[in-house]
Amino acid sequence: MFFNFRLYFKVMGLVLMDKPTPKRLAVHLTLLFLIALWAAFNAVFLLLDYVLTPLFQKTEIKQPVFIVGNARSGTTFFHRLLCGDEERFTYFRMWELLFPSVIQKKFIRGSFGLFEKCFPKTFQSLVKWEAGLFPELSKQHPIGINKPEEDELILLMSFSSAMVNIFFPYTEQLTEIALFEQQPEHLRKRILGFYRTCVQRQLYLHGGNRSLVSKNPAFVAKMGDLSKEFPDAKFIYLVRNPFETIPSLLKLLTSMWEGLGIDINHAEKAVRQLVVGSIHDYYYALETMDQLPADRFSIVQYNDLVSDPKTTVEEVYKKLQLEISPEFADKLSAERKRQKRYHSENAYSLEEFGVDPEWLAKELGPFMERFGLNPEDAPKDETKEML
């Protein structure tokens, strides 16, 4: 297992030397301890996999599909649509990311199956209790221990994830986390090599003839390296008006930072860096896709996805030369009916976070023009969204 010790101790130094408040110091040191403990615990079982289930290393990874796009672009919704194509795809659930070893997954799956069989009522009560644990967070990002989740979480375990900047917003000192392609080549290969072994384990247990479908906004910065690590991988890129996605992301993260005890000065610096990083990701994704063969990527407009998910998925499958099974077609038809009843509102604006809309419009001018987007099209008072 790979663990980025250099970055880990760099972050620890920033935490200790920054004159933090007692609350923030306690939160950050606890997080650092828990991540290290989590990594050490899993490292034991990941090593045991090579002894007890060595055949996972021979598992082929065929045509993985990576759903990418700047955060809040509808990647979660599109991912969960494709997870319904059970004949073609497998995916990581939250608990499988927390415990990535083959041995761990077999033990946990068996234990929960036995518990459900022996105590069905208690099991269902626990499921309902777990579903209501994070009501506020679930409004902005649906979360659940048995739901599909971003496998970027695996890289947090190795302390190599862009999520580090979320929990430890020293963004000015940690720019290398967001700009993955600017990290040394040997480090990028080690990180994606570790990720590959985790994907192999997942496919070894659930794959058969299926492929991985993965969703990660943070993978935008890794698209170039992923296209080389997985030469037959396909990418689905979600496009949504940046004047909606950026304030939506800032709203989510500033709420999290407030809970972590991050002071306003750190939050303001992190906001500026996140906006700059978002702009970089928009253009980097376009540059990467322009270098890929046409059958290896598909671009999805958020408004098309929300208005007609069935047709949107059908067009993506056609572009990527994939077939839709009758069973999956039925699920998409049901989703089309459900989506017409969907309604969600969140209010936020760029000015709320000190971002000048005119400056952002200038910075993103070529991107906005390419997709026919306008700042004026973003709702002023509310945003109806499927995340």
N, C-alpha and C positions, 0 to 999 in steps of 0.2 A: 504493500500500500504506500502511496505517495503522500507526504505531508510537507507543506511549505513552512519549514521551521524559520527561515529567514524572515518571511512576512509576519509570522506569528509573533516573534520577538520584537519586530519593528513596531507592530501595533501595541504590544504590551508597553514598550518604551513610550510611545505617544500618550497612552493612557496615564502612565505614572508621572510623566513630566509636564502634564498639561494643567496642573493645579485644579483638578476636577472637584466638583461638589461631592460631599460624602455619598449622596444617592447615586450619582453617576459612576463614581469610583466602585461602589459596591456592585452595581449592575454590570459594569464592564468586566471587572475581575471575575465575577460569577460566570459571565458568558464565556470568557477565555478559558476558565477552568472546565466548564461543562463541554465545550467543543473539544478540548484536549482529551477529556475523559471519554467522550463519545468516540473519538478517533482511535484511542488506544484500545477500547473495548472491541470495536469492530475489526481492528487490525488483527487481533488474535484469530477471529473466526474467518477473516478473509485469507489468512495464511493456512488455516486448517482446510479450507476448500481445496487447496493444491494437493493436500494429502488424502482427504476423504472423498472428494468429488472432482478429481483431476480432469475428467472428460469435458468439463465446461470450457476448457481452453480450446477445444476443437470446434466449438460452436461457431458457425458462420453467421456473420451479420450481413444480411442481404437487403439492399434497398431501404435503409432506414429513412423515415420521413421526419424532417425537422420543421416544426411550425415556429416561425420567428416573427419579430416585429417589435417596434418600440413598445414599452410597457403601456398597458391600458388600450391596446389596439384591437382587442377582441380575440387574442390568441387563446385564452382559456376556453371561451365558447367554442371556437373552431376545433380545438383539441378534443373537447368532450364529444363533439359531433363525430369525429373520426374514431374515437375510442369505441363507438357503437358498431364499427365495422370489425366485429370480433373474428371473422374468418381470415381477415388480412393482417390485423394489427394486434400487438400487445403493447402494454404501457406500464409505467411505474405508478403504483399507488403510494400514498404518503408513508405508510408503515414499511413498505419495501425500500424506500429511500433511507429511512432511519436505520434499517437493519439490512444491509445489501448482500450479506453473505448467503450462499446457497444453503448452508447448514441452518443459519438463523431463520431463513424464510420457511424451510421445511418444518422446523420445530414450531414456529409461531402459527403457521397455517394449520398444522395438525392439532395444536393445542386449542385454538379457537374453534375449529371444527368439532372437536370432542366436547368443548364447553357448550356450544350451541345445541348439540344433540342431547346432552344430558340435562341442561338447564335452559330450555328455549325461552321461557318467559323472562328470566333474568337477563339472558343475552339480549333480547329485544329492548328491554329497559335500558341496558347499557348503551345500546346503539342510539336510542332516542336521546339519552343524556349527552352523549358525545356530540351529537349533531347540533345541540344548542349551546355548546361551550363558548363559542366565539361569535356572538350575534352581530356585534358591530363590525368586526373584521370581515365576516361573511357577506356583509352588504357590499363590500368593495372587492372582495376576492373569495369566492366560495371555497371553503376549506373543510376537510374531513379526513380522518385517519385511513379510510378505505376508498377515498376518491383519487382520481388521477391527479398527479401533481408534477411540478417542474423538477426535472432531474438535475438541475443546477445545484439542488440541495446536496447531491453527492459530493460536489466540489467544495461545498462549505465544510464538509467533514475533513477534507484534505487541506483546508484553509487556503483554497485557491479560487474561491468564488467571488463574483461581483457582489454577492450578498454581504461580504465583509464590510463594504462601504455603507451598507444600510445599518448594520448594527454598530459600526464604529465609523461615524461620518467625519473622518479626517481626509476628506476627498482631495484636498490640495496636496497632501503629502503621499497619497496612495493612488495617484493617477494611473499607475501601471495595472491596477486591478481592472479598471474599466476599459483601458486600451489594450486588449489582449494581444492584438497583432504586433504591438510594439515590445512585447516581452521577448527575452532571448529565445531563439528557436528550440534549444535543448529543453528549456523549461516548458514551453508550449507542448512539445512532444511528450514529456513526462506526464503532464496534466491530462492530455487527451488519451494517452496510453492507459492511465488508471481508469478513466471514464470508460474506455473500450472494454476493459475486463469486467466492469460492473454491468455493462450492457450484455456481454456474453453470458454472465450469470443469469440475468433476467430471461434471456432467450432460451437458455438451457432448461429452465424450469417451465416456461410458459410458451416457448416459441413454436416448436414444430416447424411448419412451413410459413410461419407468420413473421412479419417485420416489426420493428420498433416504430412507434409514433411518439415523438417527443415534442414538448412545447416549452420554450424558454425565451423570454425577451432578452435575457443576458447572453444568449447564444448568437445574437446579431453580430457582436464583436468577434465571435469565433467562427463565423461562416466560412471564411477563407480556409482556415485550418481544418474545419470539419469536412469541407469538400475534398480535401486531400487525404485526411484520415479515413474517410469512407467514400471511395471514388464513385460508388453508384448511388450515393445518398441523393434524396430529392428535398427541395426546400419550398415551403409555402410561406410567403411573406405577406403579412397583414398591413394594410395602409389605412390609417385613420388621420383625420385632420390634426396636425400637431397642436393647434390652438385648443383642442379638446384633451389630447393625451397628456401633454406636459402639465397643465394645471391639475389634472386628475391624479397623475403620479405624485406631484408635489403635495397634494392634499393627503394622500395615503401616507407618504413618508414623514411629513411633518407631524402627523398624528402619532405615528410610531415613535418618533424622536421625543416627543413630549412625554410619552409614557416611559421612555428610557432615562428621562432626566437630562436630556441634551439641552444645554443653554442656547439662548437665541443667537448668540454670535456664531457658534458652531453650525447651527441650523441654517443661518443666512449664507455662510460660506459654502456649505454643502449644497444648498439650493442653486447657487450660481454655477458650481461645478457640474451638477447634475444636468442643468439646462445645456451647458456646453457639451457634455457627454452625449446628451440626446441628439443634438445637432450632428455630432460626429457619426453617431450610429445610423442616422437617416441616410447620410451620403455614403457611408461605408457599405451598407447593404446594397445600394444601387451599383456601386463599383464592383462588388463581388458578383452579383447576378449578371452584370454585363459581360463577365468573363466566363460564365457557365453556358453549356449547351442549353438550347431552349426547352428541351424535355426534362431538364433537371430542376426547374423552378417554376412556380406559378405565383402570380401577384393577385391578392384578393383585396378589394375595396371594402372597408368596414360597412358602409351603408348598404352595399349589395348583400353582404352576409346577413345583416340584421333584417332587411326587408324580405329576403327569400333565401334562407339557408340551404334548402334542397337544391335549387338551381345552381347556387354558388358552388356547392360541393361537386355536383355533376360536372360543371365546367372545369373545376380543378382536376378531377380524375381524368377527364378527357385530355387536358393539357399535359398531364404527367403520364399518360398512357397506362392508366389503371382502370380496372373493370369494377363496376358496382354490382354486388350480388343482389338478388331479389329481396333477401332478408334485410340488408342494409337500406335498400330503396324504401322499404316499408317504414323503417325507423325514421328516415329523412322526411317522409310524408307526414308522419305523426309530429315531428319537430316543427314542420311548417305551420301546422294548426296551432301548436302550443305557442309558438313565437308571436302569433298575432295577438295573443292575450298578455304578452309580456310588457311590463311597464316598470321602469326604475328611474328615479331622479336623484341627481346629486348637483349641488350648486357650488361653483368655484370659478375663479378668474385668475389670469396671470398677474394682474395688479395686486392681488391679495398677497402674492409672494415676492413683490418688488421686481417683477420682470417687465421690461418695456415691450409692449406688443409691436411697436414700429421697428424696434431693433430686431426682434425675433422674425418678423415678416421679411426683413431684408436678408437676414442670415439664411433663412429657409426658402428664399425666393425661387431658385431653380427646382428644388424638390417639390414645392407647392405647384409650380407651373407644370411640371411633368405629369402630375396626377389631376390637374384641374381643380385644385383646392384653393380656397380663399379664407382669410381670417374671418371675414364677415359671416361665413357659413356656420361657424361654431356658435352654438346657443349662448346667449348672454347671461341668462339667469339659471338655466338648468341644462343638464345633459342627460339624455336618455341613453343608457348604455348596456351592452352585454359584454362583460369583460372576459 
